[in-house]
């Protein structure tokens, strides 16, 4: 250290920096602004870090100021020096006593420069540890902005340099339990980004997060965001050990939550029993809640049993999501899962619907791993179809995909028919267009592998109403019994369809038909009508529906001409790192039948940006979707068009005043009905027509116009201005003339001379 100090003094004295520059730096350090002082210190450190120990100490002193603005600027400067500068190497620093020397006796043989470098590395390691301790203090600041900013600095240091990575990772993971939800969510996002930058650290990161989860004082907030982070950790085929570790963490926390929930219920029941046994009323007034704790009408208190139960279900849903994602890559014994099946089935029946979907997906994966789906799973899935929450759930696409995979793997025809009947019943009663369209498309795809479903559409149900004759043998001649054979009619009792049973095997779906399909062929939504009609006619449905395109919100957005928000880029916002199965890859997958994506909804243009008059309605069934046909008919019928199209039509109308095709057809029909004119009327009209068009050779392109009141017909000698009755009659006849006359109407003109 003495050698390092002398080396620093020597560098400062013999530095190539001119005296004017030294004076300038001195003035900035004494009288400059905060930003100038930090910039000056940064420049001095970048020139030679080994000779800038005093400047580094000065920056650290600024970072310890109580003024948060000063502290954050100094911390940011130090972070930039450590990550982007030449201060820290791309390896861990080594203490002086741990340098790679065969023995301490060799230190005497080392050169002076090596000893100075070892001494500076020892000092820098201690300095960096002090800086990390300062960061830990700032992570507990009362201001959210300070904690969030320091969190970003910690993860940047963790990503770029390996020094103090254990302590930095602990600080970053601890922020998953931050009181502010945005900070906790940001911590989760940054940890997942760190996993992508350093995939080899996944195991270390998972262990650090699990320590936070199972810490004795860990609260719900820390557990929830920890599970969100773990279930979005990307697991590949080569990460078998990591998948096994994740599943162990999930099941351990799952068991602990079930035990805690049971204990909480027991405590509530015990309190209720104590209150019932209470004999004397207390004279003490109940404590009045502060204004901040008063809940609005209809809201649940955060401490109420309902709110706590809902929070636990959200956490269980996050655990089940992680189990579903890690299960395909794990290699664990069957007993690990069988011991938890009863609890998972309980969650699949008692939790909120999103949690139920995740539980059913896990049960399906566990059963599929054994190559046989259990009857218990199908009963649970069959019961869930009648859950009223399925219509409003945000997991409809996941749920229908699960039903599709379960039916595709089922070899029991009677059970598949029962599922088809119940799904069609739910679709016929719901107002959710997306779910209804998804059900029809699902059945059409299941039918490709199970053609026997078509019998529910084509074959009439067997009601057992047919009579059967039973004949007995004729007795001998000596018998006194009646010798005539008598038909005995006894109707066979056929099982009827039971739509209320919990077991699809006992529903007797073969005894009914898909009657609910008929009303759907006259549904108010064109997509449902199109799907139902094609399914009834045993035709393939051209396109699979995206559930997001059939929501009421999407429909209203198109009608109010609302422009969709611009899609954020990868660097904007704290989006999920987990790659969902969306886009063309998901559609190409045979396991993914339906999707519900916001991208599809944003890609559809608003209704006022399409020229609906250009849509060929006679070919719309082949080229356009059913909802597009509806928009085309609506806007064309109303005479509406985009502003740009209206402007073009106005310009063309100024140049050409020809009648539209519709007006021409209507006028032509009326003229054909009133065209019973005698010979005199025809001659008179021919004269009027000739006088009106004397100046135009192309008679076929002229439109009927009103005659001029001041014009006189010199050939007939009639004055149209004096005879108003005759004028009105002739003008009306002229107006009713067709645009294209026959050859007989022009025979007088054709027989005349060329000059005429």
VENURKA-V409003 format. One record per residue. RES is the residue in one letter. SS is DSSP state (a for helix, b for strand, c for the rest). OMEGA is omega in whole degrees, -180 to 180 (none if undefined). D_CENTER is the distance of its C-alpha to the mean C-alpha in whole Angstrom. Layout:
<<RES | SS | OMEGA | D_CENTER> <RES | SS | OMEGA | D_CENTER>>
This chain:
<<X | c | 177 | 60> <X | a | 177 | 64> <X | a | 179 | 63> <X | a | 179 | 60> <X | a | 180 | 61> <X | a | 178 | 64> <X | a | 179 | 62> <X | a | 178 | 60> <X | a | 180 | 63> <X | a | -180 | 64> <X | a | -179 | 61> <X | a | -179 | 61> <X | a | -177 | 65> <X | c | -179 | 65> <X | c | -179 | 61> <X | c | 178 | 61> <X | c | -178 | 60> <X | c | -179 | 62> <X | a | 179 | 64> <X | a | 178 | 62> <X | a | 177 | 59> <X | a | 178 | 60> <X | a | 179 | 61> <X | a | 178 | 58> <X | a | 179 | 56> <X | a | 179 | 58> <X | a | 180 | 58> <X | a | -178 | 54> <X | a | -178 | 54> <X | a | -172 | 57> <X | a | -178 | 56> <X | c | 177 | 52> <X | c | -179 | 49> <X | a | -180 | 47> <X | a | 179 | 44> <X | a | -180 | 48> <X | a | 179 | 49> <X | a | 179 | 46> <X | a | 179 | 46> <X | a | 178 | 49> <X | a | 180 | 49> <X | a | 179 | 46> <X | a | 179 | 48> <X | a | -179 | 51> <X | a | -178 | 49> <X | a | 180 | 47> <X | a | 179 | 51> <X | c | -177 | 52> <X | a | -177 | 50> <X | a | 179 | 53> <X | a | -176 | 55> <X | c | 179 | 53> <X | a | 180 | 53> <X | a | 179 | 54> <X | a | 177 | 51> <X | a | 177 | 48> <X | a | 177 | 50> <X | a | 177 | 50> <X | a | 178 | 46> <X | a | 177 | 46> <X | a | 176 | 48> <X | a | 180 | 46> <X | a | 179 | 43> <X | c | 180 | 45> <X | c | 177 | 45> <X | c | 177 | 44> <X | c | -174 | 43> <X | a | 179 | 39> <X | a | 178 | 39> <X | a | -177 | 42> <X | a | -178 | 41> <X | a | 178 | 37> <X | a | 179 | 39> <X | a | 178 | 41> <X | a | 179 | 39> <X | a | 178 | 36> <X | a | 178 | 40> <X | a | 179 | 40> <X | a | 178 | 37> <X | a | 178 | 37> <X | a | -177 | 41> <X | a | -176 | 40> <X | a | -175 | 37> <X | c | -178 | 38> <X | c | -178 | 41> <X | c | -178 | 44> <X | c | -178 | 45> <X | c | 174 | 43> <X | c | 179 | 43> <X | c | 177 | 41> <X | c | 177 | 42> <X | c | 177 | 43> <X | c | -175 | 46> <X | c | 175 | 49> <X | c | -178 | 52> <X | a | -178 | 55> <X | a | -179 | 57> <X | a | 179 | 54> <X | c | -175 | 55> <X | c | 178 | 55> <X | c | -179 | 59> <X | c | 178 | 61> <X | c | 179 | 63> <X | a | -179 | 64> <X | a | 180 | 67> <X | a | -179 | 66> <X | a | 180 | 64> <X | a | -180 | 68> <X | a | -180 | 68> <X | c | 178 | 64> <X | c | -178 | 65> <X | a | -178 | 64> <X | a | -180 | 61> <X | a | 180 | 59> <X | a | 177 | 60> <X | a | 180 | 59> <X | a | 178 | 56> <X | a | 180 | 55> <X | a | 179 | 56> <X | a | 179 | 54> <X | a | 177 | 51> <X | a | 179 | 52> <X | a | -179 | 52> <X | a | 179 | 49> <X | a | 177 | 47> <X | a | 179 | 48> <X | a | -179 | 47> <X | a | 176 | 44> <X | a | 176 | 44> <X | a | 178 | 45> <X | a | 178 | 42> <X | a | 176 | 40> <X | a | 176 | 41> <X | a | 178 | 41> <X | a | 178 | 37> <X | a | 178 | 37> <X | a | -178 | 39> <X | a | 178 | 37> <X | c | 178 | 33> <X | c | -179 | 35> <X | c | -178 | 36> <X | c | -179 | 35> <X | c | -177 | 33> <X | a | -178 | 29> <X | a | 180 | 30> <X | a | -180 | 32> <X | a | -180 | 30> <X | a | 179 | 27> <X | a | 179 | 30> <X | a | 177 | 32> <X | a | 177 | 29> <X | a | 179 | 28> <X | a | -180 | 31> <X | a | -178 | 31> <X | a | 175 | 29> <X | a | 177 | 30> <X | a | 180 | 33> <X | a | -177 | 32> <X | a | -170 | 30> <X | a | -175 | 33> <X | c | -179 | 36> <X | c | -177 | 37> <X | c | 178 | 40> <X | c | -175 | 39> <X | a | 179 | 36> <X | a | 180 | 36> <X | a | 179 | 37> <X | a | 178 | 34> <X | a | 178 | 31> <X | a | 179 | 33> <X | a | 180 | 32> <X | a | -180 | 29> <X | a | 179 | 28> <X | a | -180 | 30> <X | a | 171 | 27> <X | a | 177 | 25> <X | a | 180 | 27> <X | c | -179 | 27> <X | c | 179 | 27> <X | c | -177 | 25> <X | a | -179 | 21> <X | a | 178 | 21> <X | a | 177 | 23> <X | a | 177 | 22> <X | a | 177 | 19> <X | a | 178 | 20> <X | a | 178 | 23> <X | a | -180 | 20> <X | a | -179 | 18> <X | a | 178 | 22> <X | a | 178 | 23> <X | a | 175 | 20> <X | a | 176 | 21> <X | a | 177 | 25> <X | a | 177 | 24> <X | a | 179 | 23> <X | a | -179 | 26> <X | c | -178 | 28> <X | a | -179 | 27> <X | a | -179 | 30> <X | a | -177 | 30> <X | a | -179 | 27> <X | a | 180 | 30> <X | a | -179 | 31> <X | a | 179 | 28> <X | a | 178 | 27> <X | a | 179 | 31> <X | a | 179 | 31> <X | a | 179 | 27> <X | a | 176 | 29> <X | a | 177 | 32> <X | a | -177 | 30> <X | a | -175 | 29> <X | c | 175 | 32> <X | c | -176 | 34> <X | c | -177 | 36> <X | c | -179 | 35> <X | c | -178 | 31> <X | c | -179 | 30> <X | a | -177 | 26> <X | a | -180 | 25> <X | a | 180 | 26> <X | a | -176 | 25> <X | a | -179 | 21> <X | a | 173 | 20> <X | a | 178 | 22> <X | a | 176 | 20> <X | a | 179 | 17> <X | a | -178 | 19> <X | a | -176 | 21> <X | a | 174 | 18> <X | c | 175 | 16> <X | c | -176 | 19> <X | c | -179 | 19> <X | c | 180 | 22> <X | c | -179 | 24> <X | c | -179 | 27> <X | c | -177 | 29> <X | c | -178 | 28> <X | a | 179 | 29> <X | a | 178 | 31> <X | a | 178 | 28> <X | a | 177 | 26> <X | a | 178 | 29> <X | a | 180 | 29> <X | a | 180 | 26> <X | a | 176 | 26> <X | a | 178 | 30> <X | a | -178 | 28> <X | a | -177 | 25> <X | a | 178 | 28> <X | a | 178 | 31> <X | a | 179 | 28> <X | a | 179 | 27> <X | a | -180 | 31> <X | a | 179 | 32> <X | a | 179 | 29> <X | a | 179 | 31> <X | a | 179 | 34> <X | a | 179 | 33> <X | a | 178 | 32> <X | a | 179 | 35> <X | a | 179 | 37> <X | a | 178 | 35> <X | a | 178 | 36> <X | a | 178 | 39> <X | a | 178 | 40> <X | a | 179 | 39> <X | a | 179 | 41> <X | a | 178 | 44> <X | a | 179 | 44> <X | a | 178 | 44> <X | a | 179 | 47> <X | a | 180 | 48> <X | a | 179 | 48> <X | a | -179 | 49> <X | a | -178 | 52> <X | c | -175 | 53> <X | c | -176 | 56> <X | c | 178 | 57> <X | c | 179 | 54> <X | c | 178 | 54> <X | c | -179 | 56> <X | c | 177 | 53> <X | c | 178 | 51> <X | c | -179 | 47> <X | c | 179 | 45> <X | c | -179 | 44> <X | c | 178 | 40> <X | c | -180 | 40> <X | a | -177 | 38> <X | a | -176 | 35> <X | a | 179 | 34> <X | c | -180 | 35> <X | c | 176 | 31> <X | c | -179 | 31> <X | c | 179 | 31> <X | c | -179 | 28> <X | c | 178 | 27> <X | c | 175 | 27> <X | c | -178 | 29> <X | c | -180 | 28> <X | c | -179 | 31> <X | c | 179 | 31> <X | a | 180 | 31> <X | a | 180 | 28> <X | a | 178 | 26> <X | a | 178 | 27> <X | a | 178 | 26> <X | a | 178 | 23> <X | a | 179 | 22> <X | a | 179 | 24> <X | a | 176 | 21> <X | a | 178 | 18> <X | a | 177 | 21> <X | a | 177 | 21> <X | a | 177 | 18> <X | a | 178 | 17> <X | a | -180 | 20> <X | a | 176 | 19> <X | a | 177 | 16> <X | a | 178 | 19> <X | a | 179 | 21> <X | a | -178 | 19> <X | a | -178 | 18> <X | a | -175 | 22> <X | a | -177 | 24> <X | c | -176 | 24> <X | c | -177 | 25> <X | c | 176 | 28> <X | c | -179 | 31> <X | c | 180 | 33> <X | c | -177 | 35> <X | a | -178 | 34> <X | a | 180 | 36> <X | a | -179 | 33> <X | a | -178 | 31> <X | a | -180 | 33> <X | c | -179 | 34> <X | c | -176 | 31> <X | a | -178 | 30> <X | a | 180 | 32> <X | a | -180 | 30> <X | a | 176 | 26> <X | a | 177 | 27> <X | a | 178 | 28> <X | a | -179 | 25> <X | a | -180 | 23> <X | a | -170 | 25> <X | a | -176 | 26> <X | c | 172 | 22> <X | c | -168 | 19> <X | a | 179 | 17> <X | a | 176 | 14> <X | a | 178 | 17> <X | a | 180 | 19> <X | a | 179 | 16> <X | a | 179 | 17> <X | a | 178 | 20> <X | a | 177 | 21> <X | a | 178 | 19> <X | a | 178 | 21> <X | a | 178 | 24> <X | a | 179 | 23> <X | a | 180 | 23> <X | a | 180 | 27> <X | a | -180 | 28> <X | a | 179 | 27> <X | a | 177 | 29> <X | c | 177 | 32> <X | c | -180 | 32> <X | c | 176 | 32> <X | c | -174 | 30> <X | c | 176 | 31> <X | a | 180 | 32> <X | a | 178 | 31> <X | a | -179 | 28> <X | a | 177 | 28> <X | a | 179 | 29> <X | a | 179 | 27> <X | a | 180 | 24> <X | a | 178 | 26> <X | a | -177 | 26> <X | a | 179 | 23> <X | c | 180 | 22> <X | c | 178 | 24> <X | c | -178 | 22> <X | a | -179 | 21> <X | a | -179 | 18> <X | a | -177 | 17> <X | c | -176 | 16> <X | c | -176 | 14> <X | c | 175 | 12> <X | c | -179 | 9> <X | c | -178 | 10> <X | a | -180 | 11> <X | a | 177 | 10> <X | a | -177 | 11> <X | a | -180 | 14> <X | a | 175 | 15> <X | a | 177 | 15> <X | a | 178 | 17> <X | a | 180 | 20> <X | a | -180 | 20> <X | a | -180 | 21> <X | a | -180 | 23> <X | a | 180 | 25> <X | a | -179 | 25> <X | c | -178 | 27> <X | c | -180 | 29> <X | c | -179 | 33> <X | c | -176 | 34> <X | a | -178 | 34> <X | a | -180 | 35> <X | a | 179 | 32> <X | a | 177 | 30> <X | a | 178 | 31> <X | a | 176 | 31> <X | a | -180 | 27> <X | a | 180 | 27> <X | a | -178 | 29> <X | a | 178 | 27> <X | a | 179 | 24> <X | a | 175 | 25> <X | a | 179 | 27> <X | a | -179 | 23> <X | a | -179 | 22> <X | a | -177 | 25> <X | a | -175 | 25> <X | c | 174 | 22> <X | c | 179 | 20> <X | c | -175 | 17> <X | a | -179 | 17> <X | a | 179 | 14> <X | a | -180 | 15> <X | a | 178 | 18> <X | a | 179 | 18> <X | a | 180 | 16> <X | a | -179 | 19> <X | a | 179 | 21> <X | a | 179 | 20> <X | a | -180 | 20> <X | a | 178 | 24> <X | a | 178 | 24> <X | a | 177 | 23> <X | a | -178 | 25> <X | a | 178 | 28> <X | a | 177 | 28> <X | a | 179 | 29> <X | c | -175 | 31> <X | a | -179 | 33> <X | a | 177 | 35> <X | a | -178 | 32> <X | a | 179 | 33> <X | a | 177 | 36> <X | a | 179 | 34> <X | a | -173 | 34> <X | a | -174 | 38> <X | c | 176 | 40> <X | c | -180 | 41> <X | c | 179 | 41> <X | c | -177 | 45> <X | c | -180 | 46> <X | c | -178 | 49> <X | c | -179 | 51> <X | c | -179 | 54> <X | c | 179 | 57> <X | c | -179 | 59> <X | c | 179 | 63> <X | c | -177 | 64> <X | c | 176 | 68> <X | c | 178 | 71> <X | c | 177 | 74> <X | c | -179 | 77> <X | c | 180 | 80> <X | c | -176 | 83> <X | c | -178 | 86> <X | c | -178 | 88> <X | c | 178 | 85> <X | c | -177 | 85> <X | c | 179 | 81> <X | c | -175 | 79> <X | c | -180 | 79> <X | c | 177 | 77> <X | c | -178 | 73> <X | c | 178 | 71> <X | c | 178 | 67> <X | c | -180 | 65> <X | c | 178 | 61> <X | c | -179 | 59> <X | c | 179 | 55> <X | c | -180 | 53> <X | c | 180 | 50> <X | c | 179 | 47> <X | c | 179 | 44> <X | c | 180 | 42> <X | c | 179 | 38> <X | c | -178 | 37> <X | c | -177 | 33> <X | c | -177 | 34> <X | c | 179 | 34> <X | c | -178 | 32> <X | c | -179 | 33> <X | a | 179 | 32> <X | a | -179 | 35> <X | a | -178 | 37> <X | c | -178 | 35> <X | c | -177 | 38> <X | a | 179 | 35> <X | a | -180 | 38> <X | a | -180 | 40> <X | c | 178 | 37> <X | c | 177 | 35> <X | c | -180 | 32> <X | c | -177 | 33> <X | a | -180 | 30> <X | a | -177 | 29> <X | a | 177 | 32> <X | a | -179 | 30> <X | a | 176 | 27> <X | c | 176 | 29> <X | c | -179 | 30> <X | c | -180 | 26> <X | c | -179 | 26> <X | c | -176 | 23> <X | a | 180 | 24> <X | a | 179 | 21> <X | a | 178 | 22> <X | a | -180 | 26> <X | a | -179 | 25> <X | a | -177 | 23> <X | a | 180 | 26> <X | a | -180 | 29> <X | a | 178 | 28> <X | a | 178 | 28> <X | a | 179 | 31> <X | c | 179 | 33> <X | c | 176 | 32> <X | c | 180 | 30> <X | c | 174 | 27> <X | c | -168 | 24> <X | c | -172 | 23> <X | c | 176 | 19> <X | c | -176 | 17> <X | c | 169 | 14> <X | b | -172 | 11> <X | a | -180 | 10> <X | a | -178 | 8> <X | a | -176 | 11> <X | a | 178 | 13> <X | c | 179 | 12> <X | a | 179 | 15> <X | a | 179 | 14> <X | a | 180 | 13> <X | a | -179 | 16> <X | a | 177 | 18> <X | a | 179 | 16> <X | a | -177 | 18> <X | a | 177 | 21> <X | c | 176 | 22> <X | c | -179 | 21> <X | c | 178 | 19> <X | c | 180 | 18> <X | c | 179 | 14> <X | c | 179 | 14> <X | c | -179 | 15> <X | c | -179 | 13> <X | c | 178 | 14> <X | c | -177 | 16> <X | c | -176 | 16> <X | c | -178 | 19> <X | c | 178 | 17> <X | c | 180 | 16> <X | c | -179 | 16> <X | c | -179 | 12> <X | c | 177 | 12> <X | c | -178 | 15> <X | c | -179 | 13> <X | c | 177 | 12> <X | c | 179 | 10> <X | c | 179 | 11> <X | c | 176 | 9> <X | c | -174 | 11> <X | a | -180 | 15> <X | a | 179 | 16> <X | a | 179 | 13> <X | a | 179 | 15> <X | a | -179 | 18> <X | c | 179 | 18> <X | c | -178 | 20> <X | c | -178 | 18> <X | c | -178 | 15> <X | c | -174 | 15> <X | c | 177 | 12> <X | b | 173 | 9> <X | c | -172 | 6> <X | c | 176 | 4> <X | a | -180 | 5> <X | a | 179 | 8> <X | a | 180 | 9> <X | a | 180 | 9> <X | a | -178 | 11> <X | a | -180 | 13> <X | c | -178 | 15> <X | c | 177 | 18> <X | c | -172 | 19> <X | a | -177 | 22> <X | a | -180 | 25> <X | a | -178 | 24> <X | c | 175 | 25> <X | c | -174 | 29> <X | a | 179 | 29> <X | a | 179 | 33> <X | a | -179 | 32> <X | c | 179 | 30> <X | c | -174 | 33> <X | a | -179 | 32> <X | a | 179 | 35> <X | a | -172 | 32> <X | a | -179 | 29> <X | a | -180 | 28> <X | a | -171 | 29> <X | a | -173 | 27> <X | c | 178 | 24> <X | c | -178 | 22> <X | a | 180 | 23> <X | a | 176 | 21> <X | a | 175 | 22> <X | a | 179 | 26> <X | a | 179 | 25> <X | a | -179 | 25> <X | a | 179 | 28> <X | a | -178 | 30> <X | a | -175 | 29> <X | a | 177 | 30> <X | a | 178 | 33> <X | a | 178 | 34> <X | a | -178 | 34> <X | c | -178 | 35> <X | c | 179 | 32> <X | c | 176 | 31> <X | c | -177 | 30> <X | a | -179 | 32> <X | a | 180 | 33> <X | a | 178 | 34> <X | a | 180 | 36> <X | a | 178 | 38> <X | a | 179 | 39> <X | a | 179 | 40> <X | a | 179 | 42> <X | a | 180 | 44> <X | a | 179 | 44> <X | a | 177 | 46> <X | a | -179 | 48> <X | a | -175 | 50> <X | c | -177 | 50> <X | c | -180 | 50> <X | c | 178 | 50> <X | c | 176 | 49> <X | c | -178 | 45> <X | a | -179 | 45> <X | a | 179 | 45> <X | a | 180 | 47> <X | a | -179 | 50> <X | a | 180 | 49> <X | a | 180 | 50> <X | a | -178 | 53> <X | a | 179 | 54> <X | a | 178 | 54> <X | a | -179 | 56> <X | a | 179 | 59> <X | a | 180 | 59> <X | a | -176 | 60> <X | c | -174 | 62> <X | c | 176 | 64> <X | c | -178 | 67> <X | c | 177 | 70> <X | c | -176 | 73> <X | a | -178 | 76> <X | a | 180 | 76> <X | a | 179 | 73> <X | a | 179 | 72> <X | a | -179 | 75> <X | a | 179 | 74> <X | a | 178 | 70> <X | a | 178 | 71> <X | a | 180 | 73> <X | a | -180 | 71> <X | a | 179 | 68> <X | a | 180 | 71> <X | a | -177 | 72> <X | a | -174 | 68> <X | c | -178 | 67> <X | c | -175 | 70> <X | c | -178 | 69> <X | c | -178 | 66> <X | c | -178 | 67> <X | c | -175 | 63> <X | a | -175 | 63> <X | a | -177 | 60> <X | a | -177 | 58> <X | c | 176 | 59> <X | c | 177 | 58> <X | c | 178 | 60> <X | c | 179 | 61> <X | c | 179 | 63> <X | c | 180 | 66> <X | c | -178 | 68> <X | c | -178 | 70> <X | c | -177 | 73> <X | c | 180 | 73> <X | c | 176 | 76> <X | c | -174 | 77> <X | c | -178 | 80> <X | c | -179 | 81> <X | c | -179 | 81> <X | c | -180 | 82> <X | c | 178 | 80> <X | c | -177 | 79> <X | c | 180 | 75> <X | c | -178 | 75> <X | c | -178 | 78> <X | c | -176 | 77> <X | a | -180 | 73> <X | a | 178 | 73> <X | a | 179 | 74> <X | a | -179 | 71> <X | a | 179 | 68> <X | a | -178 | 69> <X | a | 178 | 69> <X | a | 178 | 66> <X | a | 177 | 64> <X | a | 179 | 65> <X | a | -180 | 64> <X | a | -178 | 61> <X | c | 180 | 60> <X | c | 174 | 61> <X | c | 179 | 59> <X | c | -179 | 58> <X | c | 180 | 59> <X | c | 179 | 63> <X | c | 179 | 65> <X | c | 179 | 68> <X | a | 180 | 70> <X | a | -177 | 69> <X | a | -176 | 70> <X | a | 179 | 73> <X | a | -180 | 76> <X | a | -179 | 74> <X | a | -179 | 74> <X | a | -179 | 77> <X | c | -180 | 78> <X | c | -179 | 79> <X | c | 179 | 77> <X | c | 177 | 78> <X | c | none | 77>>
